[in-house]
Amino acid sequence: MTPQLAQMLLTPLGRSTPLEAEAERQLTGEHGTLTTQLGRLLDAVGDELRELLGVKPDLPPRRAHPWTLLTEHESQLWPMLALSRPPTVPPLGTARIARHLATAHLAMEVGRCRAWAHEPEPREVTEGLLSALVGEQPPTWADLLSAVITVQAHHLMLHSWGVLSAYVGLNTGLRLETARTMRRRVQEQPELCASPPELAAELLWASLGLLHGGLPRPEAAGLRQLAHAMRTLPERTVLATLPEPVALAAQLQDLLPRLPTGARRELAERLSGRQPTDAHQTTTGLLIVCEAGCTALWLRRAGEVQLIVGSAADSQPYPQVRAWRWRIPKPAGALGA
């Protein structure tokens, strides 16, 4: 019988050979191959994430694929099968096909998938993230799992980020940080692979680090509250005219008490446009501070400056997310002033 995924997390995927569904049932029993187990776990984690985020599924449940992969470290019968169906799939191709089978609703035909595994690396989000995560090393099952669930969560959450969606979507460092966090989690707690609700909760909290800065994970109610905070932020935000830098710096003292005085003055100058800042960055977002219980980002968009702050009181297990919108005054004599 094949081992369970939780037992193989530190093992490299290695080489593989395709295996038809009937042969899988005979060789691996109820658990299936590690690739099948990975796909089953991803489906369950996706369901739990959608429940936490309040997102309805946009596709019907996946059906079982007609074939899977058997990797060299999961069965003593692999050498015999590999000899009977050459050529074997190399390690990097194995990782690519395993990801495809674990995430696709409709699997490619075996021959096409074999050829695809040898093609030059495409510009695909998960493969790029996996490459950044492991470098030149062959990926382990923990590496592959962490990369795939990170992309899964970020795709599901992208619509929840509101004005920060461009920042989250373009900042690949956030995905890499989440993937590294999840790799540590599953390596330290392999039992998470047997508990999709717990794995989904850890994944969502890691993905929300931009709003909490590293606080301990709260219960499910706190997770939902924070995950929904950005979506409801516009209706809780007041629009005012941007004050002069000195007055703005005084306001920032109340909004960001942890920020040093000099940093508040510089931020007020930047928000007011008195200090030049890269235009692309200011329209996608700039991170001011990201500490446990205190995070802040600002951006300039459509004649407005927006400041988004996540702050948690000692008695509160998750931060409250607030935002301020300031209308940038038009220069004296400007058309329409």
Order of alpha helices (4+ residues) and beta strands (2+ residues): beta-alpha-alpha-beta-alpha-alpha-alpha-alpha-alpha-alpha-alpha-alpha-alpha-alpha-beta-alpha-alpha-alpha-beta-beta-beta-beta
